[in-house]
Amino acid sequence: MIIIYGIKNCDSVKKALDFFKSNNIEYSFVDFKTNPVNEQKIASWSAKISNTILFNTKGTTYRTLNLKSLDLDDNSKVEWMAKDNRLIKRPVIEYNANLIVGFNLSQLQGAFLV
């Protein structure tokens, strides 16, 4: 089962959804705005992939909250991502025991079109 997490109007998420649709690959979509993920889920992702990748430092939310000045450790990043899922880089794609964060066409092709 493939689960894609993100925000439906995010460009990177749209590209990922288009990839799965155009290749007739079944998936479930979880929108952070209507179904926020909790700290346990984010911690499980954090155990699989670095928070450097998972924590979105490029977005408006990060800048608006002025989080750079806090010099957050990994636990604090998980807490902040749970408080505001917009701080999670998108999309997050779970499949089998694997995780892909962000849109990367060649990575998706390698994982799902083999």
C-alpha positions in Angstrom: 0.0 0.0 0.0 1.3 3.4 -1.0 0.3 6.4 1.1 1.1 9.9 0.0 1.0 12.6 2.7 0.9 16.3 1.9 -1.2 19.2 1.1 -3.3 18.9 -2.1 -2.6 22.4 -3.4 1.2 22.0 -3.0 3.0 21.9 -6.4 5.4 19.1 -5.3 2.4 17.0 -4.1 0.5 17.7 -7.3 3.5 16.4 -9.3 3.7 13.2 -7.2 0.0 12.6 -7.5 0.2 13.1 -11.3 3.1 10.6 -11.5 1.0 7.9 -9.7 -2.1 8.7 -11.7 -0.4 8.7 -15.1 1.3 5.4 -14.3 -1.9 3.8 -13.0 -0.3 3.1 -9.6 -2.8 2.9 -6.7 -2.3 5.0 -3.7 -4.0 6.7 -0.7 -3.7 10.4 -0.1 -3.6 12.0 3.4 -4.0 15.7 3.4 -2.2 17.4 6.3 -4.8 20.1 6.5 -7.8 17.7 7.1 -5.9 14.8 8.7 -2.8 16.1 10.5 -0.2 13.5 11.4 0.8 13.1 15.0 4.2 13.2 16.7 4.4 9.3 16.8 4.0 9.1 13.0 6.6 11.9 12.5 9.0 10.2 14.9 8.7 6.9 13.0 9.5 8.8 9.8 12.4 10.5 11.6 13.8 7.1 12.5 13.9 6.2 8.8 15.1 9.5 7.3 17.1 12.4 8.6 15.2 15.4 10.0 17.5 17.5 7.8 15.5 16.1 4.9 12.1 15.8 6.6 12.0 19.3 8.2 11.0 22.0 5.7 13.3 25.0 6.2 12.4 26.5 2.8 8.8 27.2 3.4 6.9 30.2 4.6 5.8 28.6 7.8 9.5 28.1 8.9 10.3 31.7 8.2 7.1 33.1 9.7 7.7 31.2 13.0 11.3 32.4 13.0 12.5 28.8 13.8 16.0 29.4 12.6 16.8 31.5 15.6 15.8 28.6 17.9 18.6 26.2 16.7 16.3 23.2 17.1 17.6 19.7 17.9 16.0 16.6 16.3 13.4 16.1 19.1 12.3 19.7 18.9 12.0 19.5 15.1 9.7 16.5 15.5 7.6 18.4 18.1 7.3 21.4 15.8 6.4 19.3 12.8 3.6 17.7 14.9 2.4 21.1 16.0 2.3 22.3 12.4 2.4 19.7 9.6 3.3 22.5 7.1 6.8 22.2 8.5 7.1 18.7 6.9 8.7 18.6 3.5 6.2 17.4 1.0 5.2 14.9 -0.3 6.0 12.1 2.1 5.5 8.8 0.4 5.3 5.6 2.5 5.5 2.2 0.7 6.3 -1.2 2.2 8.9 -0.2 4.8 10.3 2.6 2.7 9.9 6.4 2.7 10.5 9.0 0.0 10.4 12.7 1.0 10.0 15.4 -1.6 9.3 15.1 -5.3 12.1 13.6 -7.3 11.0 12.1 -10.6 13.9 9.8 -11.1 13.6 8.5 -7.6 9.9 7.7 -8.1 10.6 6.0 -11.4 13.3 3.9 -9.8 11.1 2.9 -6.9 7.8 2.3 -8.8 8.5 1.7 -12.5 11.0 -1.2 -12.1 
